Amino acid sequence: MSPIRIAIVGVGKIVRDQHLPALAANSDYALTAAASRNGVVDGIPNFKSIEEMLSAVPEIEAVSLCMPPQFRYEAAVTALKAGKHVFLEKPPGATLSEVEDLAALAASKGLSLLASWHSRYAPAVEAAKAFLAGTTLESVQVIWKEDVRHWHPNQAWIWEAGGLGVFDPGINALSIVTHILPRPVFVTAATLEFPDNRDAPIAASIIFSDSEKLALSAEFDWRQTGKQSWDIVAKTAAGTMVLSEGGAKLSIDGALVHEEPEREYPALYARFAEIVKSGRSDVDLAPLRHVADAFMLGKRKVVEAFYD
């Protein structure tokens, strides 16, 4: 089968760090074009808009949308109406409703749509899921704290309505939690901390439960300096499980039991190729639904102004 002719829309840091290397290493793809207001990809045709790109390069078969979530819906509709398969960088959209609409549109046209949760493909995530499936879960604590100035320097869109603020990294934790837990969970309470000069939260504390009254808490914070924290700690009948470094390492009662090199985006693009070839979509909205529920139930707390 010939490679999938794919285009990138929105050329920023994540594209250069993750998407381009993953595509270059995967023979299922031929990177054919790019569209971006501010960036270019060397060696292929570049355009300022997705409309201009699709008109000039009609042989494109799929597009990977990597612009901020507030602008993703219109680009996805444009691509789907043009008969292109669509890869949505996380979060898949600014609202649940718009992503559900995209899923329906893709289905109506027989096209594949991928809501890409890259953290689910961290190397120790499947091992954590298998461990939890074989024991009784007692409680879960999620600690996801990092330095926004390091990871998102001067990116104004993340502080705007729809940009998600601290939920931009926090949704990565939620994508793992919703994948590894044996039962669905739901938000019962939340406190969201908004800088006085921003429209999106810089920190969040969330309480979850499930049908068996599981105690699950999550702490997200974008003000952490020094060592970053991306940990999920689960107390179980078989010991304490720690999924650390964003899903890269798994320990049970302090003993390291699983560690592999990072492979999230290569695995994501392998998944996209799989669903394109099989004529299916993969659109799980559970992580985004939890974010929406946190905004719905959360108490708003105003904190000191934040400046990059």
N, C-alpha and C positions, 0 to 999 in steps of 0.2 A: 504494500500500500504506500502511495506517495505521501511525503510529509504534509502535515496540515499547514497551510499558508496562514500565518498569524500576524497580527499587528498589535502594537502597544499604543495605548492612548493615555497620556499623562506621564511625561518623562521626568521623574524626580528621584530622590534619594533611594527609595525602596526599589524602584525599577533598576537603578544602576547596581545596587548592592545585591539584589536577590533575583529579580525577574530575568534580566539579561543573561547572567551566568547560568541560570537553570535552563533557559531556552537553548543556549549555545551548546549545552551538554546533552540535549535530548534530540535524538535523530527523528523523533515523531513530528518535529516542527521545522519549519523554514520561516525565520523572521523576515517579513516582507515589507513592512512599512511602519512608520510611527507618526503620531499626531500629538502635538503639545504646544501650548502657548509659549513656553519658556525654554524647553529643552529639546535636544536632538540626539538621535542615535546614529553614530557613524556607520557608513557603508550601505545604508538603505535610504529610500526616499522619505523625506520628512515633510509634514504638513502642519498647518496651524489649527486645523479643526478636523473632527472625525468625518464631517460631511464632505469636506474637500478631499480627504484621503480616500474614502470609499468611492467617490466619483472618479478619481484619477487611477485607482488601483482596484478594479472590480474583481480581480482574481482572489482577493483576500477571502479566506473561509472562516476565520475566527478572530475575535478581538479580545484583548486583555485590558480591562478598564481600571486604571490606577490613579485616577484623579480623586480629589476629596469627595466624600460620600454625598455632600449636598448637590453635586453636579452629575452624579453617576446615572440617575434615572433617565434623563433625556438622551444621554449618549447610548445607553443600553437599548432604549426604544429605537433609536436611529439604526443601530447595528442589527437588531432583530428584524426590523421591517425590511432591511436590506438583505436578509437571509443569512446572517452571520451568527455563528455560535459565540457565546459570551462568557468570559471569565470575569467575575467580580472580585476585585481586591476587597479585603475585609475593612470595615463592616460593609455588607453588600449594598446598603443604601442608608438614607437618612431616616426612613420610616419603615415599619413593617408593611404597611399598605402598598407602598410603591414596589417593594420587592415581590410581594404576592402578585401584583399586577404583571411584573416582568415574567414571573414563572408561568402565569397563565398565557401570556403572549408567546413565550418560547414554545409551550406545549401546543398552542394552536398552529404554529408554523413548523412543527416537527424539528425544532432546534434544541441544542443542549445549552443549559445555563448552569454555571457553577458558582455557588456562594462559597468562597474559599476561606476556610478557617485554618490558617497555616499552623497554628500552635497544636492542633490535633495531630499533626504529623511529626511532632517532636519525638525523638527516638525512644524515649521511655514511656510514652503515653499508653501504648497498647499493653505493655507489661503491667502498668498500674491498673488498667481496666481489668485484666485477667486476675490480678491479685484480689481486687475488691469483689469480683464475682464469686470468689471462693471462700469468702468469710462474712462475718456479720459486722456491719458498719455501725460505729457508735457515735462519732462526731467528725466534723470536717472544719478545718480552718484554712482560709485562703489569704495569703499575704503577698500582695502584688504592689511593690513600691519601687519607683524609679525616679530619675532626674530628668524632667521634661526639657531642661536646657541642653542636656546632652543628646537626647534622642530626637527632639523636635525643635531645633533652634530656629527662632524667628518664624515659625509657621502660624500665621494668624488664623488660618481657617479652623484649626482645632479648638480655638477659643470662641468661635462663633456658634450661634444656635445651629444644631445639626452636626457640629464637629465632634461632639461627644466628650471633649475634655479628657479627664482621667479615664473615662470608659474606652478611649481609643486603645490603651494597653489593657485595661481591665477586661475588655471583651475577649481578649486572648485567654485569660484565666477562665472565663465563663465558657468558652468554647471547649476547653479541656474538661471542666467539671461536668458539663452536660453530656460529654461523651463517655466518661469513665464511671459515673455513678450508676448503680444498678436500678435506681428508680428516679423518675422525674422529680425535680424540686421546684419550689415557687418562692417568690419574695414575700416576706411578711412585714418587714419594716426596713427603713433606710434613712440615713442622714447624708445629704449632699452638701459639700462645702464649696461655695462659689466665691472666687475673688471679687472684691468690690468693683473691679473694672472689667470683668469678663462675663460672658453669657453662658459659659460651660463650666462644670465643676473641676476643681483641682484635687479633690479628695472625696471619697465615699466610704461609708460603713453600711453594710447590708446584712440583714438576717434572712436566712432561708429556712424552709422546712419541707417535709414531704408527707406522704400518706402514713408513714410510720413515725412521725414526729422527730425526724432527724434534726439534730442541732448543727447548723452550718452557718458560718459567718465568713464575711469577706471584707478585707481592708484594702482599699486602693488609695494610693497617694502618689502625687507627682512631685513632691518636694524633697524626696530622699536624695542625699548626696552620699558619696563614698560607695561602698558595695551595694549593688542593687539586689532587691528581693523579689524572686518570682517562685514562690513555694506554695504547695498544697499539702497540708498535713492531715492525715486521716487516722483516727484512733479506731482500731478494729479488734475483734476477738483474737486475731492472729498476730497482733502487734501493731506498732505505730509505723505507718507508711508515710514517707516524705518524698514527694515528687518535686524536685528542686531544679533551679536554673531554667525555669520555663518549660520543664518537661524533658530536659536532657538527661537527668539522673534520677534513679529510683533507689531508695534505701528502705530497709525494714529493720526497725529497732537499732538504727545506727549503722547497719552493715550495708554497704553498697552492693546492690544485686543486679543493676542494669545501667549501662552507660555506652552510648555510641556517638559517633560524629553527627553533627547537625545536618539534616537533610530535608527540611520542611518544604522549601519551594520546589526542589526537584520532585518530591513526592506529590505536591499539588499539581504540577504540570503533567505528571504521569497519570494522575486521576482525571484531569481534564481530557487528555487524549483518550483515555478509556471510555469516558461517557460520550465523547463525540463519536467515536467509532461504533458504539453500541446504540446510539440514538436515544440516550437518556439524559436526565438532568439530576443535579444534586443540590438541593436548596433547603438546607436545614436552618430554620430561623430561631431556634431555641436561644442561642446566646443573645441575639438582638432583642428578643422578647423580654428577657430578664432585665436588660438595660431599660427598655420602655417601662417595665413594671417598677423599677427603682425610681425612675422619674415620676411615675404616677403616685407611688406611695411615699416617696421620700420627703422628709422635712428639709427645708432649705435653710442653710446657715451661711451667713455672709462673713467672709474672713478678709484679711488684709489684701490689698491690691497686689497683683502679680505683674512683674515686668521682666522681659527676657534680658 
